[in-house]
Amino acid sequence: MSLLCMMGYHLIGSSVDDRGVLIEPFALIPLGWGLLLLSLVVQWFRLLRANALG
């Protein structure tokens, strides 16, 4: 999901309208990084649990 958010951001792209306002899907940036962090934390806990169970 994280990679999909980051790829979506790059595929959608950004532009500047006639009034000089930047148009971009900014929400995909923190969402992608948040999902990446969440997946790393979950995998770390799974690794700790697997080692504790032996």
C-alpha distances in whole Angstrom, upper triangle without the diagonal:
4,5,5,6,9,10,10,12,14,15,16,18,21,24,27,29,33,34,32,29,25,23,19,16,16,14,11,12,12,9,7,10,10,7,8,12,11,10,13,15,14,15,18,19,19,21,23,24,24,27,29,29,31
4,5,5,6,9,10,11,13,14,15,17,19,23,26,28,32,32,30,27,23,21,18,14,14,12,9,9,10,7,4,7,8,5,5,9,10,9,11,14,14,14,17,19,19,20,23,24,25,27,28,29,31
4,5,5,6,8,10,11,12,14,15,18,22,25,27,31,32,30,27,23,21,17,15,15,14,10,10,12,10,7,9,11,9,8,12,13,11,13,16,16,16,19,21,21,22,25,26,26,28,30,31,32
4,5,5,6,8,10,10,12,14,17,20,24,26,30,30,28,26,22,20,16,13,14,13,9,11,13,10,8,11,13,10,11,14,15,14,16,19,19,19,22,24,23,25,27,28,29,31,33,34,35
4,6,5,6,9,10,10,12,14,18,21,23,27,27,25,22,19,17,13,10,10,9,5,7,9,7,5,9,10,9,10,13,14,14,16,18,19,20,22,24,24,26,28,29,30,32,34,35,36
4,5,5,7,9,10,11,13,17,20,23,26,27,24,22,18,16,13,10,10,10,7,7,9,9,6,8,11,10,10,13,15,15,16,19,20,20,22,25,25,26,28,30,30,32,34,35,36
4,5,5,6,9,10,13,17,20,22,26,27,25,23,19,17,13,11,13,13,9,10,13,12,9,12,15,13,13,17,18,17,19,22,22,22,25,27,27,28,31,32,32,34,36,37,38
4,5,5,6,8,11,15,18,20,24,25,23,20,17,14,11,9,11,11,8,10,13,11,10,13,15,14,15,18,19,19,21,23,24,24,27,29,29,30,33,34,34,36,38,39,40
4,6,5,6,8,12,15,18,21,22,20,17,14,12,8,6,8,9,6,7,11,11,9,12,14,14,15,18,19,19,21,23,24,25,27,29,30,31,33,35,35,37,39,40,41
4,6,5,8,12,15,18,22,23,20,18,15,13,10,9,11,12,10,10,14,14,12,14,17,17,17,20,21,21,23,25,26,27,29,31,31,32,35,36,37,38,41,42,43
4,5,9,12,16,18,22,23,21,19,16,14,11,10,13,14,11,13,16,16,14,17,19,19,19,22,23,23,25,27,28,28,31,33,33,34,37,38,38,40,42,43,44
4,7,10,13,15,19,20,18,16,13,10,8,7,11,12,10,12,16,15,14,17,20,19,20,23,24,24,26,29,29,30,32,34,34,36,38,39,40,42,44,45,46
4,7,11,13,17,18,16,14,11,9,6,8,10,13,11,12,16,16,15,17,20,20,21,23,25,25,27,29,30,31,33,35,36,37,39,40,41,43,45,46,47
4,7,10,13,15,12,10,7,6,4,7,9,12,12,12,16,17,17,19,21,22,22,25,26,27,29,31,32,33,35,37,38,39,41,42,43,45,47,48,49
4,6,10,11,9,8,6,5,7,10,12,15,15,16,19,20,20,22,24,25,26,28,30,31,32,34,36,37,38,40,41,42,44,46,47,49,50,52,53
4,7,8,6,5,5,6,9,12,14,17,18,18,21,22,23,24,27,28,29,30,32,34,35,37,38,39,41,43,44,45,47,49,50,51,53,55,56
4,6,5,5,7,7,11,14,16,19,20,21,23,24,25,27,29,30,31,33,35,36,37,39,41,42,43,45,46,48,50,51,52,54,56,57,58
4,6,7,10,11,14,18,19,22,24,24,27,28,29,31,32,34,35,37,38,40,41,43,44,46,47,49,50,51,53,55,56,58,59,61,62
4,6,9,11,15,18,19,22,23,24,26,28,29,30,32,33,35,36,38,39,41,42,44,45,47,48,50,51,53,54,56,57,59,60,62
4,6,9,13,16,16,20,21,21,24,26,26,28,29,31,32,34,35,37,38,40,41,43,44,46,47,49,50,52,53,55,56,58,59
4,6,10,13,13,16,18,18,20,22,23,25,26,28,29,30,32,34,35,37,38,40,41,43,44,46,47,49,50,52,53,55,56
4,6,10,10,14,15,15,17,19,20,21,23,25,26,27,29,31,32,33,35,36,38,40,41,42,44,45,47,48,50,52,53
4,7,9,12,13,14,16,17,18,20,22,23,24,26,28,29,31,32,34,35,37,38,39,41,43,44,45,47,49,50,52
4,5,9,9,10,13,14,15,17,18,20,21,23,24,25,27,29,30,31,33,35,36,37,39,40,42,43,45,46,48
4,6,6,8,11,11,12,14,15,16,18,20,21,22,24,26,27,28,30,32,33,34,36,37,38,40,42,43,45
4,5,6,8,9,10,12,13,15,16,18,19,21,22,24,25,27,28,30,31,33,34,36,37,39,40,42,43
4,6,6,6,9,10,11,12,14,16,17,18,20,21,23,24,26,27,29,30,32,33,35,37,38,39,41
4,6,5,6,9,10,10,12,14,15,16,18,20,21,22,24,26,27,28,30,31,33,34,36,37,39
4,5,5,6,9,10,11,12,14,16,17,19,20,21,23,25,26,27,29,31,32,33,35,37,38
4,5,5,6,8,10,10,12,14,15,16,18,20,21,22,24,26,27,28,30,32,33,34,36
4,6,5,6,9,10,10,12,14,15,16,18,20,21,22,24,26,27,28,30,31,33,35
4,5,5,6,9,10,11,12,14,15,17,18,20,21,23,25,26,27,29,30,32,33
4,5,5,6,9,10,11,12,14,15,17,19,20,21,23,24,26,27,29,30,32
4,5,5,6,9,10,11,12,14,15,17,18,20,21,23,24,26,27,29,30
4,5,5,6,9,10,10,12,14,15,16,18,20,21,22,24,26,27,29
4,5,5,6,9,10,11,12,14,15,17,19,20,21,23,24,26,27
4,5,5,6,9,10,11,12,14,15,17,18,20,21,23,25,26
4,5,5,6,9,10,11,12,14,15,17,18,20,21,23,25
4,5,5,6,9,10,10,12,14,15,16,18,20,21,23
4,5,5,6,9,10,10,12,14,15,17,18,20,21
4,5,5,6,9,10,11,12,14,15,16,18,20
4,5,5,6,9,10,11,12,14,15,17,18
4,5,5,6,9,10,10,12,14,15,17
4,5,5,6,9,10,11,12,14,16
4,5,5,6,9,10,10,12,14
4,5,5,6,9,10,11,12
4,5,5,6,9,10,11
4,6,5,6,9,10
4,5,5,6,9
4,5,5,6
4,5,5
4,5
4
